[in-house]
Amino acid sequence: MTVTLESPARTFMRDPKELLNAVAPHITELTVNVFDSGMSLWGREVSLLLRDHTMVRDMAERILGNAVMYVMGSIENPDVHLGVGKLVDIGVHQLILDTPVWWGICRLYNGGRFKHHAPFIERRRDGLCLRTGDFLRAQGWVIDEELWAIDGTDCSPCDDKVPDSH
């Protein structure tokens, strides 16, 4: 008798903190502003989140980590429409607003092409946030289930029609 065992689905771990910190050598603008503190990029972005939002460090790190996962998912899968809820979007906006870091992300991970942010005014309520969490999980990311479920169907209103937008 022959027994065939199916191998489990391959999972891989990519650390959002490592992915963000890897951007440092690709930052060429305003380097004094970005690097003067001596912090890693991860530490910088967490500190900026804590400066601008009322939250504890653990929450800032959770939000930033899932924002990095989302950004990477949207860069690596440009034909898949993805979206985030309000909490993860805080982290996405943090990355975009720190423009030297955002350009570094685009240089390193998006082939040097600028990744646009083109939101609509109205939020979507079609479950895209939940589907995005499922998609990222299927891509091997270890998402924060609570952050993706909390906004559930109330998703960011990003435009899926703009070329190279998230």
C-alpha distance (Angstrom), angle and dihedral (degrees) to the residues before:
residue distance angle dihedral
M1 . . .
T2 3.80 . .
V3 3.77 120.8 .
T4 3.77 118.9 -161.7
L5 3.75 117.8 -160.8
E6 3.74 118.0 -156.6
S7 3.73 112.0 -134.0
P8 3.79 113.7 -124.8
A9 3.77 118.7 -105.9
R10 3.77 109.8 -81.5
T11 3.74 112.9 -106.7
F12 3.75 125.3 -172.5
M13 3.72 131.9 -167.3
R14 3.74 120.9 -134.6
D15 3.74 115.8 179.3
P16 3.82 113.3 -137.8
K17 3.80 89.4 -154.0
E18 3.82 91.9 56.0
L19 3.81 91.9 44.6
L20 3.80 91.6 52.7
N21 3.80 94.6 44.1
A22 3.83 89.6 50.7
V23 3.82 87.7 66.0
A24 3.83 93.0 69.7
P25 3.83 97.2 91.2
H26 3.81 89.1 51.0
I27 3.79 95.3 58.7
T28 3.79 110.0 101.3
E29 3.82 104.1 157.5
L30 3.81 126.3 75.9
T31 3.78 90.9 -5.2
V32 3.81 92.9 164.4
N33 3.80 90.2 58.2
V34 3.80 92.0 48.0
F35 3.79 101.5 40.3
D36 3.82 104.4 28.0
S37 3.81 92.9 92.9
G38 3.79 92.3 59.5
M39 3.81 89.8 -129.2
S40 3.76 125.4 133.8
L41 3.80 114.4 -109.5
W42 3.80 88.4 -105.0
G43 3.81 90.7 54.0
R44 3.80 91.0 46.1
E45 3.80 95.1 52.0
V46 3.82 92.6 44.6
S47 3.82 89.2 50.1
L48 3.79 91.2 50.0
L49 3.81 90.5 50.2
L50 3.80 89.9 50.8
R51 3.80 90.7 47.5
D52 3.79 94.2 52.7
H53 3.80 103.9 32.3
T54 3.77 135.6 47.8
M55 3.79 103.6 -116.3
V56 3.78 141.2 109.7
R57 3.81 122.0 -102.2
D58 3.82 93.7 -104.4
M59 3.82 90.8 57.1
A60 3.81 92.2 46.0
E61 3.81 89.8 52.8
R62 3.82 92.3 46.9
I63 3.81 91.5 49.9
L64 3.80 93.9 45.5
G65 3.80 92.9 47.0
N66 3.78 92.8 52.6
A67 3.80 90.8 43.9
V68 3.82 89.6 55.8
M69 3.82 89.5 48.8
Y70 3.80 90.4 51.0
V71 3.81 93.5 46.9
M72 3.81 91.2 49.1
G73 3.81 90.6 46.6
S74 3.80 91.4 51.7
I75 3.81 92.7 46.3
E76 3.81 94.7 46.6
N77 3.81 94.0 43.6
P78 3.81 106.0 37.7
D79 3.81 92.7 162.8
V80 3.81 93.3 55.8
H81 3.79 115.0 83.8
L82 3.80 109.2 -134.1
G83 3.79 133.0 174.5
V84 3.79 141.2 -179.5
G85 3.76 136.8 -141.3
K86 3.79 124.8 -117.6
L87 3.80 97.0 -85.0
V88 3.80 98.8 49.9
D89 3.80 88.7 41.0
I90 3.82 88.4 64.2
G91 3.80 87.4 63.9
V92 3.80 93.5 44.2
H93 3.80 90.0 52.1
Q94 3.80 90.2 48.5
L95 3.80 90.3 57.1
I96 3.80 93.0 46.1
L97 3.82 94.5 45.9
D98 3.80 92.5 53.4
T99 3.79 88.1 70.1
P100 3.82 99.2 -175.9
V101 3.80 88.0 55.2
W102 3.82 92.0 43.8
W103 3.81 90.9 52.2
G104 3.80 88.6 49.2
I105 3.81 90.0 52.4
C106 3.80 89.8 50.1
R107 3.81 92.0 47.8
L108 3.78 94.8 49.2
Y109 3.78 103.6 34.7
N110 3.80 106.2 21.0
G111 3.80 100.2 46.8
G112 3.81 91.6 -103.4
R113 3.81 92.3 -61.2
F114 3.79 116.3 132.2
K115 3.81 112.9 -113.9
H116 3.79 106.6 -141.7
H117 3.77 127.7 -143.3
A118 3.79 109.2 -146.8
P119 3.81 110.9 166.8
F120 3.75 126.8 -176.6
I121 3.80 119.0 -136.6
E122 3.80 97.9 -117.8
R123 3.78 120.5 65.6
R124 3.77 118.1 -124.4
R125 3.78 118.8 -116.9
D126 3.76 100.4 -171.4
G127 3.81 100.9 105.3
L128 3.80 95.9 -99.0
C129 3.81 91.6 135.9
L130 3.81 91.9 57.7
R131 3.81 91.6 44.4
T132 3.81 89.7 50.3
G133 3.81 91.1 53.4
D134 3.81 89.2 50.1
F135 3.80 90.9 47.8
L136 3.81 93.6 50.3
R137 3.81 90.7 47.7
A138 3.82 89.6 51.2
Q139 3.82 87.8 51.9
G140 3.81 89.3 59.2
W141 3.78 100.9 -97.8
V142 3.80 119.2 138.1
I143 3.78 97.5 -134.1
D144 3.79 126.0 -166.8
E145 3.80 98.7 -109.4
E146 3.78 92.8 -161.0
L147 3.81 94.0 55.4
W148 3.80 92.5 49.9
A149 3.80 94.9 43.9
I150 3.80 97.4 45.0
D151 3.79 92.7 73.5
G152 3.78 92.6 30.4
T153 3.75 105.5 164.4
D154 3.82 96.9 4.7
C155 3.77 99.9 92.7
S156 3.77 137.1 175.4
P157 3.77 112.5 -90.7
C158 3.80 99.9 -125.2
D159 3.75 118.9 158.8
D160 3.79 114.3 -112.5
K161 3.82 91.6 -171.2
V162 3.82 98.4 65.0
P163 3.80 112.4 94.7
D164 3.79 112.0 -107.0
S165 3.77 93.9 -1.1
H166 3.77 126.5 132.3
